[in-house]
Amino acid sequence: MTLYAQENERQAVIINGQSDDIFYHTIERGQTVYAIATMYEVSVEDIYRLNPESRNGIRAGATLRVPQKGLATTPTVIPGEPLYTFHTIQPKETLYSMSVKYNVPAADIIAANPGLSVSTFTIGKTIRIPPTEIANLPGREIQTVTREMEYTIDKKETMYRITRKFNISSDELIRRNPQLKDGVKAGMVIKIPVQAEEAVIRTAPQAREREVNALLSEPKEVNRVNRIRVALLLPFTSDDAAASTTTPRFVEYYEGLLLAIDSLRNLGISVDLTVRDTGSGRRRLDNILKEEALLNAHLIIGAVQNDQIKPVADFAKAHNIKYVIPFTSRNDDVLSNSCIFQVNTPHSYLYAKAAQTGCDLFAGDNIIFVDTKDKDDKTEFIRTFKQELAGRNIAFKELSYRAEGFVEDMESLMSGEKRNVIIPLSSASEAFNKIRIPLRIVVDTHPEYRVSLFGYPDWQTYTNEFLDDYFALNAFTYTHFYADNMSPGVLDFYSKYTMWYSKSLLNTFPKYGILGFDTGMFFLGAIYQYGSNFEDHIDKMRYKSIQTGFDFQRVNNWGGFVNTNLFIIHYDRDNYTITRHQVK
């Protein structure tokens, strides 16, 4: 309960100290029920229990009811982690009012939410509140106050019994309840004075309140670094036969990183690189994390499997070291660890952004989904895309592939007035192979039909086989990585790589050597330009990648960053050129 007094110089706010059982989360693009449950340390079933409709899917912009962790049916227990209270920012609330409401210093709230700023302290956003401390806040007092409670007189109760029960004189009782002059009657509701200790907050001078709220807009200092210390942790050897087959790719990543360090050294940037072979499992890693070189690092890059990523993430968080996860897109640590930068875009974020971009590109077109019944179906992406289309009231058609009659089936769905955008449900080469020749027949026999394909990152791996078809069908693909082999940047990298290592890059996608180069150029450049706390300025970073783009977004006010970069690749039929457009 909150009570505002009428005096100008003294304003009392009586706080009951209890938080709500639930709070509200506004769903953002790319988020899943699993991710939301994980970031708040509750179970998926807790979300479903309070939001039954979410079992059928969630959409960006909608809200979910979320239980506070302590009230979850199966709360996640993180050893040593405080029991935070989550709060959804309401209209007219300020950092100062949050500090007062929860009796927590404003600086502690900011420390618990590294992403908090003027731009993120907005209505509907969630912040976490650290446990209340007993320490006195400026203007806070614990006072004994007298309140009135209502009491219903029971049968056979007398004035004497009531005065004894509540330790009050009969004169005081009658003064508050004049009707008692006519006698005590069962069922009568009377007022009883009671005393209680409650928090009373004196209004701080306006300057003090402004000072607290101004913490959100304080300029971030740049912690300059003269010599950048980097630790690279990769499994260059492995006891696992299956894992050992990927070792050459990790070696290539290391080689690409060395080329980046050399390029930066030519610009006058000094880098100390520590490289460790983590092997498989935890045995080597536990000893590596005890080394002084790790403790003094500004940046840690690497680890592949979650059983190694987790301890490295915990180490980075404990020592406030930035940690780059370059490979896996499936890691939960980023949801609660502000030190993490996840380079490989999680599928849900990639699909959400690709669906949004697809709608932007093809909103006025005749969209046709084709089910070829092949493997590698993109069920999650197609579901996301169709939801986006439905949300914008964009119509689409669907067709099941049949070998006999596919040309006729397509012609029956084609439009002569709009561009016809064909989207196969599978990314497999078999699916593309089924539709490419019939579609080219349609294009060749019906010049009035404008046809385009919209496809997947996997299509890069089929370029040698289908490049001519991509151009003939004016194909578009979405991807978070793409290297144009004819671009000056890529050609220069190939030349230097061959000169340094007397070999060519592995024929894989993405190419790990270029990934290592791009990662090094972006993050080491960020530290050089903005210091060890470069995350405060990451939106200002401008790096033209040669394969992997970077567009990092915080997952929440207290978590880390995921790379939401998206490229649209266009195989332009008219100009016979390939263009890469970065979506912002």
N, C-alpha and C positions, 0 to 999 in steps of 0.2 A: 504494500500500500504506500502511496506517495501523498504527502500532505504539504501544501504550500501555504505558508503563513502570509499575512497581509502586509507585515511591516516591510519598508523599503530597505532598511539597513540589515535586517536579519531575516533570513528565509530558512525555514525548517523543512527538511526532507526526511521523513521517517521511513526507513527501509526495512522490510520484513526479512531480508537476507536469503530469501528462497528464490531459486531460478525456476523457470518454467520447465515442465516435464519434456516439452518438445520445442524444436525451433524449425524454421523453414529454410529450405535450400532452393535457390533458383537454378534450374538446370541450364548449363552452358553447352554449346555445340561440342560434340565429341565425347561428352561424359556418358558413362554407363551406370546402371544401378550398382554394379559391383564396385566401380571406382568411387562412387559417392559413399557407399557403405564403408569402404576401406578408409577413405580420408577422415571419416568421423568415428572410426574404430567401433562400428556396430556391424551386425550381420546383414546380408541381403534380405533374410527373412524379416528382420526388424523393419526394413523399408517396405517390404510387401505387406506386412501386417498393418502399417499405418496408411499405406497407399495401395490398396488392392488392384487398382487400375494399372499400376506400373508393371504388373506381370505381363501385360500385353505390349509393353514398350513405353518409352518416355520421349518427350520432345523438348527441344531447347525453348527456354522462356517460361515453361511451366514450373510449378513449385512442388516440392516434396516435403511432407512432414517427416522429421527425423527425431528419434528419441535422444536425449542426452545419454552419453556413454554409460553413466551409472545406472540408467534405467533400461538399458538394452537387455534383451533376453540372453544374448551370448556376446558380451562385450569383448573386444580385443584387448588383451593385456600386453602392454609393452613395458618390460622391466625398467624401472627408473624414470619412466615418463609421467609427468604430473597428470592429474585428472582435470583436464581442461573443461570449462563450460563454453559451449558454442552459443553465439549470439547473432541473430539476424538484425542488421542495422535498420532502424525504423526512422520515419520522417522526423526531422528536427533534432535527432540525437547527434551528439558531438563526442569527441574523444574525452572531453572533460566530464560530460554526463555519464559516459561509460565508466570512467574512473570512480566517480561518486557512487554510481549504482552498485557496482560490484566491490567497492572498497579495495581497489587495486590501483597502485600508482600508474599513471599514464605511460611512463617509461617502460614498465613491465608489460603492458598491453602491446606496445610497439615491439618490444623484444620477442614476444610470443608470436608476432605476426610480421615477419621481415618484409613482406610485400605491401604493408600498409602505407598509404600515402593519401594525399588529397584526392587523387584520381581513383583510388580503390576504396576509400571510406565513403561508400555511396549506399543509398537505400537498396535493400534487398541483398547486399553482400554479407557474407558470413565472416566473423572474426572469432578467434578463440580467446577466452579469458583465463589467465592463469589462476591457480587457487588463491582465495582471499588470504591476505596476511593480517595478523593482529596489529601490526605496526600502524600507528596513527597517521592518517592522511591529514594534510593541512585543512583545518576547519572541521574535523570530525570529532565528535564527542559521544560517549556513551552516557546517557542521562536516564534518570528514573522519572517516568512520566505517569500521570494519572489518566486513565481512560475509563469509560463507562461500558459495562456489558449488560445485556438484557438477561433477566432471570425469570423463569416461570415458577410460581409458588406451587409446591406440591400439596397434596391433601395432608391435613393434620399439622402443617407447619404453623409455627407461631412467630410473633415478632421476636421473641427472645431467641428462638432457635436460629432465625435468620441472622440476627446480629452476632451471635456466637460463631456461626458458620463462616461469615465473611469478615469477622473482626472489625465491626463498624458499630458506632453508637446508634441508638434508636432515633436521636434527634437528627443525625446526619442522614439516616435512611429516609425519615419522613420529609426532610428538606428536599431531597431529590425526588421523592415520590409522595406528593401531597395527598394522593388518594388513600394512603395508608391510615390517615386520620380516622377514616370510617371503618377501619378494621382490616384484618388480613383475610383474604379469600383465596381458596384454591383456584388455580388457573390464571390468576392475576399476573401480568407481566410488569416487572419493576426494574429499575436501573440500579446497578451495584457498582460503586467505584472500585477499580482495581489498579494496582501499580505494576509497571513492567519496565525492564531496561530496553531501550531502543536507541538505534543510531540516529543522532541528530547532526545534520550537516549544515554548518553556517555557510551562507553564500560567500564565496571568495570575492574579493574585489574584482571588478571587471578586468583589470590588467592581468590578474592571476589566471582567470579563465581563458583569456586570449592567449596568454603565454603557453598554457597547456595545449590548446587546440593548434597553436602554431608549430608544435612538434611535428605535425604531419607534413608541413611544407618546408621544413628545414633543408637547406641544400646539402646534398650528400658529399662528404669529403672524398677526395681521390687519394687513396693510399698508394703513393707512387712506389714502384719497384725498380731498382737499378739493374738487378740481375734476376731473371725469372727462373725459379726452381720448379722443375716438372718431374713427376714420377710416372713412368709407363709400366703398367702391370699387365702382362699377357701370357697365356699358356703356350710358350714356344715348344714345350715338350709335354707329352701326356702319356699316362699309363693306359688310357682308354684308347683302344684301337680306332674306334669310330671318330673320336674327337681329334686324333692325331692327323686325320686326313685334312683337317682345316688349318693345320699349323702353317703351311705355306702362305695362306691368306693373312695370318697375323704377322708373319715376317714381312710381307709386302706392306702392311699397314705401317709397321715400324720404319720401313725404308721410305715411305711417303712422308712420314712425320719428320725424318731427318732432312729431307729435301726442303720442307717448310722452314725448319730451323736454320738451314743454310741461307734460304732466301731472306729471312728476317735478319740474320747476322750481317748480310750485305747492306741492310738498312740501318745498321748500328745497334741492333737489339741483341742483348746478351742473354743466352739461355744455358742453364745447367740441366742436363737430362740424366735422370737415373732410370735405368731399365732393369726390370726384374722378371724372371721366368716364374710364374705362379704355379706351373704344372696343373694338375687336376686336384680337386678337393681343397681342404683347408690346411693341410700340414705345412706346406711351404709358406702359404699366405700369412699365417699367424706370426711366423718369425719375421717376415718381411715388414709387417706393420709395426714392429718394435724398433725398426731402424731409424736412426736420427735423420736420414735423408727424407724419409716419409713424414716425420714430424715437422720438418722445416719446409715442406713443399708448399708452393702457392697453388699448384694444380696437380690433381691425380687423374690419369686417363687409363681406362681399361677395365679388366675383369669381364668375363663373358657369361658365365652361368650364375644364376641367382644365389647359389650356395657360396660363391665368392663375392658377388656384388654386395650382398647384405652386410658382411663384416667391413668391407671397404667403405660402404656408405655410412655405417655407424661410426667408423674411425674418422671419416671426413667431417661428420657432424660434430663429433666431440671436440675436434681441433679446429673447427671453422676453416676447413680447406675445401676449395671448389673441386667438385668431382664430376668428370665427364664420362658418361656411359655411351660408348660409340656404336654398339652393335645391337643388342636386344631392344625390342620395342615393348616387351612385356615385363615390366618391373613395377612393383608397388611402392618401393621406397620413395620415389619422386613425389608421392602424394602427401608425405609428411616430413620430408627432409629438404630444407631450403638450400642446401649446398649442391644439390644434384642438377645436372644438365643432361637430359636424355636426347641424344642426337637422332636416333632412329624413331621416326614418328609413330606413335601408337595407332593401330588400325582404326580405332573409333574416331580419332581426331582427323586422320587422313580421309576417311570415308565421308565424314561430315563436311569437310571443306571441299572435297571433290564433288559431292552432291550439290552443294550450294553453288559452286562454280559452274557445274553442268547446267543447272537451271538458269544461271545468268547467261550462259552462252547460247542455250537452245530454247529459251522461253517461247519464242514465236514460231518454233519449228514443229514438224510432224515427227514425233518421237515414237520409235518402234522397238520394243524389247523382243529379242529372239532367243528362245530356249532351245539349245542344241542337244541337251541331255548329256553333256560331257562333264568330265571331272573338273576340279578347280573352279567350281561354281562360286561366284561372288555374292552369296546369299545376303550377307550382312550389308555390303555396299548397295546392292539392288534394293533392299528393304529401306535403307536410309535415303536413297535417291527417290524412290517412289513416295516416301513420306514428305520429302521436300517438295516434290512436284504437286502432291495433293494439297500441301499447305499453301501453295501459291496458285492453286486452281489451274494448273497446267495439265492439259489432257495428254494421255499417251495410249499407245496400242500395244498388244501383245500377240506373239506368233510362236507356235511350236514348229520346229524344223521338221520337214520330211523331205527325204532325198528326191522323191518323185513329186514334182509339182511345186518346189520351193520358189522358183522364178515366178510362177503364176500367183502363188500366195503373196509374194512380196508386191507384185504389181497391183494386186487388189487393195493393198493398204497404202500405196504410194500417193503422194499429193503432187500435182503439177504446179501448185501455187506456192507451196512452202518448201523449205529445205527438208529433206527426209534424213533423220538421224537414226542410224541403226546401232543398237547396243546389245551385243551378245551377253548372255547371263554367265558365261564361262570365260576365263582368261586363258584357257588351254590352247595350245597351237592347233589341236585337233578341231576345236570349235571354230577357230578362225579359218582353217583350211576348208571346212564345210561350206562356209558362206561366201568366201572371197570370189570364187569363179562365178557362181550365180549372180552375185551383186554386180560384178563387172559386166555380165551379159545384160543386166537391166540398164546399167549406165550407158553401154554402147548402143543398145537398141532403142532407148528412150532418152534422147538428149534433153528432152523437156524436164526430166527428173533431176533435181539437184540432190546428190547423195553425199553423206558424210558418215564416218564411223566414229564412235566414242568408245575407247578401250582402256587398257590397263597397263600398269608398270611392267608387267611380265612381257609385254609385246616387244620391249627392247631386246629381249633375248632371241627373238625370231627375225631380227632385222635382215640378216643375211639371206633368209629364205623368202621373206615377204615384203621387202622394201618397196618393190615396184607396185605391189597391191596397196600399200599404205598411201602412196601418192595417187594412184588411180582412184581410190575411194576417199580421198581427201580426209584422211584419218586424224583424229585428235586422241591423245592419251593423257591421263593424269599420272603424276609420279612425284615422289619427293627427291628423286635423284636423276640426273641425266647429264652425260658428257657428250658434247658435240665433237666428234673426232676431227672435224675440220676447223674448229675454232683455234685461234692463236694460243690461247691459254693451255688447251689440252695438248696441242702439238708441241709447245715448249716443254710441258711436263714430260711427255713421251721421250723427247730428245734428251733431257737431263737424266731421266730414269735409266735409259739405255746406256748413256755415257758413264753413269756412276756404277751401275750394277751389271753391265754387260748381259742383259737379258731383257725380255719384254714382259709386260704385265700379264698376269693370268687372265684368261678369257672368262671372267665372271662378272656378274652384275649384282650390286655395284662393284666397281673396282676398288679393292681395299687400299691399294697404293694411293689412289687419288683421294679416297676418304681420309686417309692419314694426313695427306697434304692439306686438304681443306680444313680439317679439324684443327691442325696446328696453326695454320694461318689465321683462322678466326679467333681462337681462344688466346693464343699467345699475343696476337695483335691487340686483343681486348685488354689483357693485363698491362701491356706496354702503354696503351693509350689511357686507360681509366683505372689502373692499379688493381690491387688484389680484391677490391670490392667492386669489380667491373659490373656485377649484376645490377647495380643501381643505375647504370647507364646503358644497359644492353639494347634498349630501343634506339640508341643513337649509332649503334655499330653498322657500318656499311662495308660489306665484303662481297665482291663479285666472285662467287664460287665457280670452279670449273666442273664440278659434278654435284656436290651436295650443298643445297642452300640452307640458310639458317633463318628462322623466324621464331624465336623463343618466346613462349608465353608461360607465366606462372599458372600452375594448376589451381591454386587458391592463395589466400593471404599468408599462409604459413608453410606451404610446400615449395617444391622445386620447380624447374622449368622443363617443358617439353617442346620439341622442335615441331612447329606446325607448318613448316614450309611446304608449298605445293607449286609444282611446275605444270603448265599445260604445254604439251608438245604438239605442234601442228605440222603435218606433212602436206604442204600446200600443193595441190594438184596444178594450179595455174602457173605458178612460178617455179615449181619443182625445187622447193627449198624447205628446210627444216628449221622451225623457229622454236625457241624456248622462252616461254613467258612466265615470270614469277608472279604468283597471285598474292595480292596484299589484302 
